[in-house]
Amino acid sequence: MKGWKKRAAIIGGGLSVLGIAAALVLNALNSNIALYVTPSEVAAGKAPKMQAFRIGGLVKDGSLHRDNLTVHFVMTDMAHEVPVSYTGILPDLFKEGKGAVVQGKLETSGDFTASEVLAKHDENYMPPEAKQALEQAQKTKDAAKP
C-alpha cells in the first residue's frame, strides 16, 4: 500500500469514528431534552407524543386533592386546563393559584403524569415563556368576551 492510500484510509476511518460518536451524543441529548409547553398548546395537540416535556402555568384554585401519596391538580394558563397527577413529595412553595412547572408525559387519556414538580420560587419571578403564554391566553380570553 502506498503512503497516500494509507493516509486516506486512516483519515476515512477517523472520520467514520468521529461521525458515529457525534451521532451517539446527539441521540443521547435528544432523548434527554424536555420541551416547554403551555396548557393551550397541549389542548391544541402540539405536545410531544410519547416523550417527556414540561407544562408551565398556574395551579388552578380548588383543584388540589390527594389520594394517599398521589396528588391531583390542574395546570392552567387561564385559557385551557390540563389535569396532572404526581406521586411524591411536593415542594414547600407549591400552592393553588401560584405558578408551577411540571415535567412528565401525557397519557392517552389526556391526563398528564408528572415525574417532577417545580414551584415558583419568588412572588415576582416567572419564566419568560410562561409569562408570555399567560398574557397571550388572557388576550384571547378577553377577545372572546362579547
N, C-alpha and C positions, 0 to 999 in steps of 0.2 A: 504494500500500500504506500502510495506516495505521500509526502508531507502535507500537501494541501487537502488531500482526501481525508487524512487522519484528523486534521484541524476541523474540517467541515463536519465530520461525524461527531466529534467532541462538542462542537457548538450546537449542532442539531439535537444531540442528547441532552445537553444542558438546557436548551430552550424548552424541550418537551417536559423535563422535570420541573422547570420553573412554571410552565403552564398548568401542570397537574396540581402543584402546590397552590397556585393562585385560585384555581377552581375549588379546591377543598376549603380554603379560607373564606372565599365568597359564599359558598354553600353554608358554612357554619354561621357566618354573620347574618345571612338571610333568614335562617331558621330561628335566630335569637332576637330578631328585631320585633318591637311591639309598636305598631302604629297607633296614633291618637285619633279617636273617632268621637263625634258628638252623638247624643241620642237621636237627633234629627237625621243624621247620616245613617244610623242603624235602621231607623224607620224607613228610609228611602232605599234600603238594600245595598248600601255602599260599604258595609262592614266586610272585612275579610272572612272568607269561609274556611272553617277547619284550621284556623290559625289564631294564635293569641294576639290580642290587641287591647288598647286602653280606651275606656269611656270616661269622659270628664263632664262634670256638671254639678248640679246641686242635689242633695238628698231631699226628696220630697217630704214635706211635713206630714206627719201621721202615717207614714208608710213603713216605719221601722218596727219589726216584730221578730221575736226569737223562737226557735224550735230547738231546744237543748243547746247544742253548740253551733247550729246553723242560724245565721242572721239573714233575714229577708228585708229588702228595702227597694225603693225605686229611685233611679237616677233620672233627672230631668234637665232640660235646657230651656224650660218654660214653654216649649212648643210641642215636644214629644217626650215620651217616657219609656224607660227600659227597666223591667223588673230584674233585680240582681239577687243572687243568693251567694253567701260566703260562709264557709266553715272555718272558724278560727277566732282569734282574739282581735278585736277592732282597736285602732289607735285611740288614745285618750281624747284627741280633739275631734273625733268623728261624732257628728250630731246632725239631727234633722234640720233642714234649712241652711246647712253650711256646704261649702264646696268640698268635693272629693274627686279622686281619680281611682278607678278600679281597673285591674288588669285580669284578663281571663279569656274565656271562649264563649261564643254564642251557641247555644244549643239549638237543635232543630225546632224545638217548641217556641223559640223566640225569647226564652229566658237566658240571662247572662250568668254564667257560673264563674265567680271571681276566684282567683288564686292569690290575689294581693289587693289590699285596700290602703290607699294613701289619703290622709286627711289634710286639708288645707292648714298650713302652719301659722298663718297670720291673718288677721281680720281684713287687712287691706291688700294682700297679695292674691293674684290669680294668674295662672299661666296665660300668656297672650292668646293662645288658641282657644282656651275656654272662655276668656273674656269676649273675644270676637264672636264666638258661637252664641253666647248668651245675648249679646247685643243684636245679632242678626235674627235670632229667634224672637226677641222682643219686638223688633221692627216688623217681622212677618205677622206676629200676633196682633199688633196694633193696626196693620194694614188690612187685616181680615175683619176687623170690627166695623160695623156699619156707621 
